[in-house]
């Protein structure tokens, strides 16, 4: 289905035992890289009940140590192609769990929707679930402008507002009208984990999407904001234990 040209940089790959029973792959969000999961991975790898889990992290195209080129579109097609090629290189013999944060939740959801039989479970951290009505609302456009400005302040040295990968990610992935429908119709068991003070997600949409797909979607609310916090990744322990023991 995909070519073998694009591939992501693997930044972490570890399991405490020789023969893992489960593989967890982490995909980061916009204007970030896989280092946002460093504390989470350290915590999970230090959890005795998860010693038989292989933990892997990748940088998306145009981010961190992964390939970047002005000829790339940085859209779903290219990111999914690179992710698929990278997962194929892992030569997995275990079930696969994909963990996405923020924009990464869109990518792993679209991946699971494309390769339905290859993904055991999705864990979505801080999923910014927007409806088509949200995207068409002038207030949303204003909020996205504030988000871009906030990101620019945090990573100003990278000239993020002029960065092609960043702008393409907003336009072609974050603001893609099909995101809500993809998650609402997902046929992979999925756990959404979000903070109660997260200003970058539409909290009012979460009950709606859970009602749209109760068979496959569940949610866990924690305290906190948008980042990959201890409150969020500590909740992952129970989810992963449940998968291992199923």
ChimeraX commands (.cxc) that place a marker at each C-alpha (Angstrom):
marker #1 position 0.00,0.00,0.00 radius 0.5
marker #1 position 2.82,2.37,0.86 radius 0.5
marker #1 position 6.29,2.87,-0.56 radius 0.5
marker #1 position 9.41,2.06,1.41 radius 0.5
marker #1 position 10.96,5.52,1.06 radius 0.5
marker #1 position 9.81,7.48,4.08 radius 0.5
marker #1 position 10.75,6.40,7.59 radius 0.5
marker #1 position 10.75,7.96,11.05 radius 0.5
marker #1 position 13.72,8.30,13.36 radius 0.5
marker #1 position 13.45,5.81,16.20 radius 0.5
marker #1 position 14.63,7.55,19.37 radius 0.5
marker #1 position 13.85,4.86,21.95 radius 0.5
marker #1 position 13.44,1.09,21.91 radius 0.5
marker #1 position 13.67,-0.95,25.11 radius 0.5
marker #1 position 12.19,-3.95,26.86 radius 0.5
marker #1 position 13.39,-5.42,30.16 radius 0.5
marker #1 position 12.96,-8.98,28.88 radius 0.5
marker #1 position 14.11,-10.76,25.71 radius 0.5
marker #1 position 10.64,-11.80,24.62 radius 0.5
marker #1 position 8.08,-9.00,25.15 radius 0.5
marker #1 position 4.37,-9.69,25.24 radius 0.5
marker #1 position 3.29,-6.23,24.05 radius 0.5
marker #1 position 4.77,-3.32,22.09 radius 0.5
marker #1 position 3.84,0.30,22.79 radius 0.5
marker #1 position 4.72,2.97,20.22 radius 0.5
marker #1 position 4.61,6.67,21.14 radius 0.5
marker #1 position 3.75,9.45,18.66 radius 0.5
marker #1 position 4.13,13.07,19.76 radius 0.5
marker #1 position 2.14,16.19,18.93 radius 0.5
marker #1 position 2.69,19.38,16.97 radius 0.5
marker #1 position 5.78,21.56,17.51 radius 0.5
marker #1 position 7.31,18.80,19.64 radius 0.5
marker #1 position 9.31,15.60,19.36 radius 0.5
marker #1 position 9.49,12.23,21.07 radius 0.5
marker #1 position 11.37,13.69,24.06 radius 0.5
marker #1 position 7.98,14.83,25.41 radius 0.5
marker #1 position 7.49,11.18,26.42 radius 0.5
marker #1 position 10.83,10.78,28.24 radius 0.5
marker #1 position 9.38,10.95,31.75 radius 0.5
marker #1 position 6.40,8.80,30.79 radius 0.5
marker #1 position 8.58,6.07,29.30 radius 0.5
marker #1 position 10.95,6.11,32.27 radius 0.5
marker #1 position 7.98,5.77,34.63 radius 0.5
marker #1 position 6.35,2.95,32.65 radius 0.5
marker #1 position 9.61,1.03,32.23 radius 0.5
marker #1 position 10.12,1.27,35.96 radius 0.5
marker #1 position 6.73,-0.32,36.65 radius 0.5
marker #1 position 7.25,-4.00,37.54 radius 0.5
marker #1 position 3.94,-5.13,36.06 radius 0.5
marker #1 position 5.01,-3.75,32.66 radius 0.5
marker #1 position 8.45,-5.38,32.43 radius 0.5
marker #1 position 7.25,-7.52,29.52 radius 0.5
marker #1 position 6.32,-4.47,27.45 radius 0.5
marker #1 position 8.55,-3.10,24.69 radius 0.5
marker #1 position 8.47,0.71,24.56 radius 0.5
marker #1 position 9.33,2.51,21.31 radius 0.5
marker #1 position 9.26,6.22,20.41 radius 0.5
marker #1 position 9.55,7.96,17.05 radius 0.5
marker #1 position 9.96,11.53,15.83 radius 0.5
marker #1 position 7.44,12.48,13.15 radius 0.5
marker #1 position 8.60,13.78,9.77 radius 0.5
marker #1 position 9.87,17.33,10.11 radius 0.5
marker #1 position 10.32,17.00,13.87 radius 0.5
marker #1 position 13.24,16.16,16.15 radius 0.5
marker #1 position 15.74,13.87,14.44 radius 0.5
marker #1 position 13.45,12.70,11.64 radius 0.5
marker #1 position 13.72,13.55,7.97 radius 0.5
marker #1 position 12.74,17.05,6.87 radius 0.5
marker #1 position 12.58,18.41,3.34 radius 0.5
marker #1 position 10.78,21.32,1.69 radius 0.5
marker #1 position 9.46,18.91,-0.93 radius 0.5
marker #1 position 7.44,17.03,1.69 radius 0.5
marker #1 position 3.78,17.89,2.25 radius 0.5
marker #1 position 3.75,16.78,5.91 radius 0.5
marker #1 position 0.21,15.53,5.51 radius 0.5
marker #1 position -1.54,12.38,6.69 radius 0.5
marker #1 position -0.39,10.36,3.70 radius 0.5
marker #1 position 3.30,11.00,4.30 radius 0.5
marker #1 position 3.21,10.71,8.09 radius 0.5
marker #1 position 1.23,7.44,7.90 radius 0.5
marker #1 position 3.53,6.08,5.23 radius 0.5
marker #1 position 6.58,6.83,7.35 radius 0.5
marker #1 position 4.95,5.44,10.50 radius 0.5
marker #1 position 3.91,2.26,8.71 radius 0.5
marker #1 position 7.39,1.72,7.27 radius 0.5
marker #1 position 8.91,2.33,10.71 radius 0.5
marker #1 position 6.57,-0.12,12.45 radius 0.5
marker #1 position 7.30,-2.71,9.76 radius 0.5
marker #1 position 11.01,-2.37,10.54 radius 0.5
marker #1 position 10.33,-3.30,14.17 radius 0.5
marker #1 position 9.41,-6.82,12.96 radius 0.5
marker #1 position 6.83,-7.15,15.72 radius 0.5
marker #1 position 5.83,-10.51,17.14 radius 0.5
marker #1 position 3.55,-8.95,19.76 radius 0.5
marker #1 position 0.26,-7.04,19.77 radius 0.5
marker #1 position 0.70,-3.31,19.13 radius 0.5
marker #1 position -0.55,-0.37,21.21 radius 0.5
marker #1 position -0.23,3.15,19.79 radius 0.5
marker #1 position -0.02,6.14,22.12 radius 0.5
marker #1 position -0.57,9.60,20.69 radius 0.5
marker #1 position -0.37,12.99,22.35 radius 0.5
marker #1 position -2.34,16.00,21.06 radius 0.5
marker #1 position -1.92,16.04,17.25 radius 0.5
marker #1 position -0.36,12.60,17.56 radius 0.5
marker #1 position -3.79,11.29,18.61 radius 0.5
marker #1 position -5.07,12.12,15.11 radius 0.5
marker #1 position -2.20,10.28,13.46 radius 0.5
marker #1 position -2.47,7.09,15.50 radius 0.5
marker #1 position -6.26,7.07,15.12 radius 0.5
marker #1 position -5.98,7.41,11.35 radius 0.5
marker #1 position -3.31,4.70,11.35 radius 0.5
marker #1 position -5.54,2.29,13.29 radius 0.5
marker #1 position -8.43,3.09,10.96 radius 0.5
marker #1 position -6.21,2.24,7.97 radius 0.5
marker #1 position -4.63,-0.90,9.46 radius 0.5
marker #1 position -7.52,-2.17,11.55 radius 0.5
marker #1 position -6.09,-5.62,12.31 radius 0.5
marker #1 position -2.58,-4.52,13.25 radius 0.5
marker #1 position -3.39,-2.30,16.26 radius 0.5
marker #1 position -4.60,-3.83,19.52 radius 0.5
marker #1 position -5.42,-0.63,21.40 radius 0.5
marker #1 position -5.10,3.14,21.14 radius 0.5
marker #1 position -4.27,5.46,24.03 radius 0.5
marker #1 position -4.99,9.11,23.23 radius 0.5
marker #1 position -3.45,11.68,25.57 radius 0.5
marker #1 position -5.06,15.14,25.44 radius 0.5
marker #1 position -7.04,14.46,22.24 radius 0.5
marker #1 position -8.20,17.76,20.66 radius 0.5
marker #1 position -11.53,16.46,19.39 radius 0.5
marker #1 position -13.04,19.11,17.10 radius 0.5
marker #1 position -16.25,18.86,15.08 radius 0.5
marker #1 position -16.74,20.34,11.61 radius 0.5
marker #1 position -18.84,23.04,13.29 radius 0.5
marker #1 position -15.92,23.91,15.56 radius 0.5
marker #1 position -13.56,24.24,12.62 radius 0.5
marker #1 position -15.99,26.56,10.80 radius 0.5
marker #1 position -16.50,28.78,13.85 radius 0.5
marker #1 position -14.64,32.16,13.74 radius 0.5
marker #1 position -13.93,31.74,17.44 radius 0.5
marker #1 position -12.00,28.57,16.68 radius 0.5
marker #1 position -9.88,30.40,14.14 radius 0.5
marker #1 position -9.14,33.04,16.77 radius 0.5
marker #1 position -8.20,30.32,19.26 radius 0.5
marker #1 position -5.89,28.69,16.73 radius 0.5
marker #1 position -4.18,32.03,16.18 radius 0.5
marker #1 position -3.56,32.32,19.93 radius 0.5
marker #1 position -2.22,28.75,19.93 radius 0.5
marker #1 position 0.21,29.55,17.10 radius 0.5
marker #1 position 1.43,32.62,18.97 radius 0.5
marker #1 position 1.87,30.65,22.20 radius 0.5
marker #1 position 3.88,27.99,20.39 radius 0.5
marker #1 position 5.99,30.66,18.70 radius 0.5
marker #1 position 6.92,32.09,22.09 radius 0.5
marker #1 position 7.86,28.67,23.48 radius 0.5
marker #1 position 10.00,27.65,20.48 radius 0.5
marker #1 position 10.89,31.04,19.02 radius 0.5
marker #1 position 14.45,30.01,18.19 radius 0.5
marker #1 position 13.11,27.51,15.64 radius 0.5
marker #1 position 11.20,30.15,13.68 radius 0.5
marker #1 position 8.17,27.97,14.11 radius 0.5
marker #1 position 5.66,30.31,12.44 radius 0.5
marker #1 position 7.56,29.99,9.17 radius 0.5
marker #1 position 8.20,26.26,9.58 radius 0.5
marker #1 position 6.57,24.27,6.77 radius 0.5
marker #1 position 6.05,21.13,8.85 radius 0.5
marker #1 position 4.33,23.12,11.61 radius 0.5
marker #1 position 2.00,25.01,9.28 radius 0.5
marker #1 position 1.16,21.92,7.25 radius 0.5
marker #1 position 0.40,19.98,10.44 radius 0.5
marker #1 position -2.12,22.61,11.52 radius 0.5
marker #1 position -3.82,22.91,8.15 radius 0.5
marker #1 position -3.73,19.31,6.93 radius 0.5
marker #1 position -3.92,17.31,10.17 radius 0.5
marker #1 position -5.17,19.32,13.15 radius 0.5
marker #1 position -7.87,21.12,11.14 radius 0.5
marker #1 position -8.81,18.15,8.98 radius 0.5
marker #1 position -12.60,17.87,8.85 radius 0.5
marker #1 position -12.51,14.07,8.93 radius 0.5
marker #1 position -10.81,13.77,12.33 radius 0.5
marker #1 position -13.98,13.64,14.39 radius 0.5
marker #1 position -15.68,11.13,12.10 radius 0.5
marker #1 position -12.59,8.90,12.07 radius 0.5
marker #1 position -12.58,8.64,15.86 radius 0.5
marker #1 position -16.36,8.39,16.11 radius 0.5
marker #1 position -16.26,5.37,13.79 radius 0.5
marker #1 position -13.04,3.73,15.03 radius 0.5
marker #1 position -13.22,-0.05,15.43 radius 0.5
marker #1 position -10.13,-0.31,17.63 radius 0.5
marker #1 position -10.52,-0.17,21.42 radius 0.5
marker #1 position -9.43,3.30,22.46 radius 0.5
marker #1 position -8.80,5.03,25.80 radius 0.5
marker #1 position -8.87,8.84,25.93 radius 0.5
marker #1 position -6.94,10.41,28.82 radius 0.5
marker #1 position -7.24,14.16,29.37 radius 0.5
marker #1 position -6.70,16.88,31.95 radius 0.5
marker #1 position -9.58,18.81,33.49 radius 0.5
marker #1 position -7.87,22.18,32.86 radius 0.5
marker #1 position -6.76,21.55,29.28 radius 0.5
marker #1 position -7.51,24.69,27.23 radius 0.5
marker #1 position -6.42,23.16,23.91 radius 0.5
marker #1 position -9.12,20.49,23.70 radius 0.5
marker #1 position -12.89,20.80,23.34 radius 0.5
marker #1 position -13.98,19.11,26.57 radius 0.5
marker #1 position -17.64,19.52,25.62 radius 0.5
marker #1 position -17.09,17.26,22.60 radius 0.5
marker #1 position -15.79,14.31,24.60 radius 0.5
marker #1 position -19.16,13.15,26.03 radius 0.5
marker #1 position -20.63,13.43,22.54 radius 0.5
marker #1 position -17.99,11.32,20.84 radius 0.5
marker #1 position -18.10,8.74,23.65 radius 0.5
marker #1 position -21.85,8.47,23.09 radius 0.5
marker #1 position -21.29,8.11,19.35 radius 0.5
marker #1 position -18.98,5.12,19.81 radius 0.5
marker #1 position -19.53,3.53,23.26 radius 0.5
marker #1 position -18.35,0.09,22.17 radius 0.5
marker #1 position -14.81,1.19,21.40 radius 0.5
marker #1 position -14.24,4.48,23.24 radius 0.5
marker #1 position -13.67,5.07,26.96 radius 0.5
marker #1 position -12.29,8.12,28.75 radius 0.5
marker #1 position -10.26,8.86,31.87 radius 0.5
marker #1 position -10.21,12.41,33.27 radius 0.5
marker #1 position -7.31,13.57,35.43 radius 0.5
marker #1 position -6.24,16.86,36.92 radius 0.5
marker #1 position -3.93,18.99,34.82 radius 0.5
marker #1 position -3.40,20.74,31.52 radius 0.5
marker #1 position -2.38,19.68,28.00 radius 0.5
marker #1 position 1.08,18.20,28.47 radius 0.5
marker #1 position 2.23,14.61,28.96 radius 0.5
marker #1 position 1.95,14.80,32.74 radius 0.5
marker #1 position 2.48,12.20,35.45 radius 0.5
marker #1 position -1.26,12.29,36.11 radius 0.5
marker #1 position -1.84,11.10,32.55 radius 0.5
marker #1 position 0.88,8.51,32.08 radius 0.5
marker #1 position 0.25,6.99,35.51 radius 0.5
marker #1 position -3.26,6.20,34.26 radius 0.5
marker #1 position -1.70,4.30,31.38 radius 0.5
marker #1 position -0.43,1.62,33.76 radius 0.5
marker #1 position -3.91,0.25,34.43 radius 0.5
marker #1 position -4.79,0.35,30.73 radius 0.5
marker #1 position -1.65,-1.57,29.73 radius 0.5
marker #1 position -2.07,-4.05,32.56 radius 0.5
marker #1 position -5.59,-4.70,31.36 radius 0.5
marker #1 position -4.34,-5.39,27.83 radius 0.5
marker #1 position -1.63,-7.73,29.10 radius 0.5
marker #1 position -4.06,-9.66,31.27 radius 0.5
marker #1 position -6.92,-9.84,28.78 radius 0.5
marker link #1:1,2 radius 0.2
marker link #1:2,3 radius 0.2
marker link #1:3,4 radius 0.2
marker link #1:4,5 radius 0.2
marker link #1:5,6 radius 0.2
marker link #1:6,7 radius 0.2
marker link #1:7,8 radius 0.2
marker link #1:8,9 radius 0.2
marker link #1:9,10 radius 0.2
marker link #1:10,11 radius 0.2
marker link #1:11,12 radius 0.2
marker link #1:12,13 radius 0.2
marker link #1:13,14 radius 0.2
marker link #1:14,15 radius 0.2
marker link #1:15,16 radius 0.2
marker link #1:16,17 radius 0.2
marker link #1:17,18 radius 0.2
marker link #1:18,19 radius 0.2
marker link #1:19,20 radius 0.2
marker link #1:20,21 radius 0.2
marker link #1:21,22 radius 0.2
marker link #1:22,23 radius 0.2
marker link #1:23,24 radius 0.2
marker link #1:24,25 radius 0.2
marker link #1:25,26 radius 0.2
marker link #1:26,27 radius 0.2
marker link #1:27,28 radius 0.2
marker link #1:28,29 radius 0.2
marker link #1:29,30 radius 0.2
marker link #1:30,31 radius 0.2
marker link #1:31,32 radius 0.2
marker link #1:32,33 radius 0.2
marker link #1:33,34 radius 0.2
marker link #1:34,35 radius 0.2
marker link #1:35,36 radius 0.2
marker link #1:36,37 radius 0.2
marker link #1:37,38 radius 0.2
marker link #1:38,39 radius 0.2
marker link #1:39,40 radius 0.2
marker link #1:40,41 radius 0.2
marker link #1:41,42 radius 0.2
marker link #1:42,43 radius 0.2
marker link #1:43,44 radius 0.2
marker link #1:44,45 radius 0.2
marker link #1:45,46 radius 0.2
marker link #1:46,47 radius 0.2
marker link #1:47,48 radius 0.2
marker link #1:48,49 radius 0.2
marker link #1:49,50 radius 0.2
marker link #1:50,51 radius 0.2
marker link #1:51,52 radius 0.2
marker link #1:52,53 radius 0.2
marker link #1:53,54 radius 0.2
marker link #1:54,55 radius 0.2
marker link #1:55,56 radius 0.2
marker link #1:56,57 radius 0.2
marker link #1:57,58 radius 0.2
marker link #1:58,59 radius 0.2
marker link #1:59,60 radius 0.2
marker link #1:60,61 radius 0.2
marker link #1:61,62 radius 0.2
marker link #1:62,63 radius 0.2
marker link #1:63,64 radius 0.2
marker link #1:64,65 radius 0.2
marker link #1:65,66 radius 0.2
marker link #1:66,67 radius 0.2
marker link #1:67,68 radius 0.2
marker link #1:68,69 radius 0.2
marker link #1:69,70 radius 0.2
marker link #1:70,71 radius 0.2
marker link #1:71,72 radius 0.2
marker link #1:72,73 radius 0.2
marker link #1:73,74 radius 0.2
marker link #1:74,75 radius 0.2
marker link #1:75,76 radius 0.2
marker link #1:76,77 radius 0.2
marker link #1:77,78 radius 0.2
marker link #1:78,79 radius 0.2
marker link #1:79,80 radius 0.2
marker link #1:80,81 radius 0.2
marker link #1:81,82 radius 0.2
marker link #1:82,83 radius 0.2
marker link #1:83,84 radius 0.2
marker link #1:84,85 radius 0.2
marker link #1:85,86 radius 0.2
marker link #1:86,87 radius 0.2
marker link #1:87,88 radius 0.2
marker link #1:88,89 radius 0.2
marker link #1:89,90 radius 0.2
marker link #1:90,91 radius 0.2
marker link #1:91,92 radius 0.2
marker link #1:92,93 radius 0.2
marker link #1:93,94 radius 0.2
marker link #1:94,95 radius 0.2
marker link #1:95,96 radius 0.2
marker link #1:96,97 radius 0.2
marker link #1:97,98 radius 0.2
marker link #1:98,99 radius 0.2
marker link #1:99,100 radius 0.2
marker link #1:100,101 radius 0.2
marker link #1:101,102 radius 0.2
marker link #1:102,103 radius 0.2
marker link #1:103,104 radius 0.2
marker link #1:104,105 radius 0.2
marker link #1:105,106 radius 0.2
marker link #1:106,107 radius 0.2
marker link #1:107,108 radius 0.2
marker link #1:108,109 radius 0.2
marker link #1:109,110 radius 0.2
marker link #1:110,111 radius 0.2
marker link #1:111,112 radius 0.2
marker link #1:112,113 radius 0.2
marker link #1:113,114 radius 0.2
marker link #1:114,115 radius 0.2
marker link #1:115,116 radius 0.2
marker link #1:116,117 radius 0.2
marker link #1:117,118 radius 0.2
marker link #1:118,119 radius 0.2
marker link #1:119,120 radius 0.2
marker link #1:120,121 radius 0.2
marker link #1:121,122 radius 0.2
marker link #1:122,123 radius 0.2
marker link #1:123,124 radius 0.2
marker link #1:124,125 radius 0.2
marker link #1:125,126 radius 0.2
marker link #1:126,127 radius 0.2
marker link #1:127,128 radius 0.2
marker link #1:128,129 radius 0.2
marker link #1:129,130 radius 0.2
marker link #1:130,131 radius 0.2
marker link #1:131,132 radius 0.2
marker link #1:132,133 radius 0.2
marker link #1:133,134 radius 0.2
marker link #1:134,135 radius 0.2
marker link #1:135,136 radius 0.2
marker link #1:136,137 radius 0.2
marker link #1:137,138 radius 0.2
marker link #1:138,139 radius 0.2
marker link #1:139,140 radius 0.2
marker link #1:140,141 radius 0.2
marker link #1:141,142 radius 0.2
marker link #1:142,143 radius 0.2
marker link #1:143,144 radius 0.2
marker link #1:144,145 radius 0.2
marker link #1:145,146 radius 0.2
marker link #1:146,147 radius 0.2
marker link #1:147,148 radius 0.2
marker link #1:148,149 radius 0.2
marker link #1:149,150 radius 0.2
marker link #1:150,151 radius 0.2
marker link #1:151,152 radius 0.2
marker link #1:152,153 radius 0.2
marker link #1:153,154 radius 0.2
marker link #1:154,155 radius 0.2
marker link #1:155,156 radius 0.2
marker link #1:156,157 radius 0.2
marker link #1:157,158 radius 0.2
marker link #1:158,159 radius 0.2
marker link #1:159,160 radius 0.2
marker link #1:160,161 radius 0.2
marker link #1:161,162 radius 0.2
marker link #1:162,163 radius 0.2
marker link #1:163,164 radius 0.2
marker link #1:164,165 radius 0.2
marker link #1:165,166 radius 0.2
marker link #1:166,167 radius 0.2
marker link #1:167,168 radius 0.2
marker link #1:168,169 radius 0.2
marker link #1:169,170 radius 0.2
marker link #1:170,171 radius 0.2
marker link #1:171,172 radius 0.2
marker link #1:172,173 radius 0.2
marker link #1:173,174 radius 0.2
marker link #1:174,175 radius 0.2
marker link #1:175,176 radius 0.2
marker link #1:176,177 radius 0.2
marker link #1:177,178 radius 0.2
marker link #1:178,179 radius 0.2
marker link #1:179,180 radius 0.2
marker link #1:180,181 radius 0.2
marker link #1:181,182 radius 0.2
marker link #1:182,183 radius 0.2
marker link #1:183,184 radius 0.2
marker link #1:184,185 radius 0.2
marker link #1:185,186 radius 0.2
marker link #1:186,187 radius 0.2
marker link #1:187,188 radius 0.2
marker link #1:188,189 radius 0.2
marker link #1:189,190 radius 0.2
marker link #1:190,191 radius 0.2
marker link #1:191,192 radius 0.2
marker link #1:192,193 radius 0.2
marker link #1:193,194 radius 0.2
marker link #1:194,195 radius 0.2
marker link #1:195,196 radius 0.2
marker link #1:196,197 radius 0.2
marker link #1:197,198 radius 0.2
marker link #1:198,199 radius 0.2
marker link #1:199,200 radius 0.2
marker link #1:200,201 radius 0.2
marker link #1:201,202 radius 0.2
marker link #1:202,203 radius 0.2
marker link #1:203,204 radius 0.2
marker link #1:204,205 radius 0.2
marker link #1:205,206 radius 0.2
marker link #1:206,207 radius 0.2
marker link #1:207,208 radius 0.2
marker link #1:208,209 radius 0.2
marker link #1:209,210 radius 0.2
marker link #1:210,211 radius 0.2
marker link #1:211,212 radius 0.2
marker link #1:212,213 radius 0.2
marker link #1:213,214 radius 0.2
marker link #1:214,215 radius 0.2
marker link #1:215,216 radius 0.2
marker link #1:216,217 radius 0.2
marker link #1:217,218 radius 0.2
marker link #1:218,219 radius 0.2
marker link #1:219,220 radius 0.2
marker link #1:220,221 radius 0.2
marker link #1:221,222 radius 0.2
marker link #1:222,223 radius 0.2
marker link #1:223,224 radius 0.2
marker link #1:224,225 radius 0.2
marker link #1:225,226 radius 0.2
marker link #1:226,227 radius 0.2
marker link #1:227,228 radius 0.2
marker link #1:228,229 radius 0.2
marker link #1:229,230 radius 0.2
marker link #1:230,231 radius 0.2
marker link #1:231,232 radius 0.2
marker link #1:232,233 radius 0.2
marker link #1:233,234 radius 0.2
marker link #1:234,235 radius 0.2
marker link #1:235,236 radius 0.2
marker link #1:236,237 radius 0.2
marker link #1:237,238 radius 0.2
marker link #1:238,239 radius 0.2
marker link #1:239,240 radius 0.2
marker link #1:240,241 radius 0.2
marker link #1:241,242 radius 0.2
marker link #1:242,243 radius 0.2
marker link #1:243,244 radius 0.2
marker link #1:244,245 radius 0.2
marker link #1:245,246 radius 0.2
view
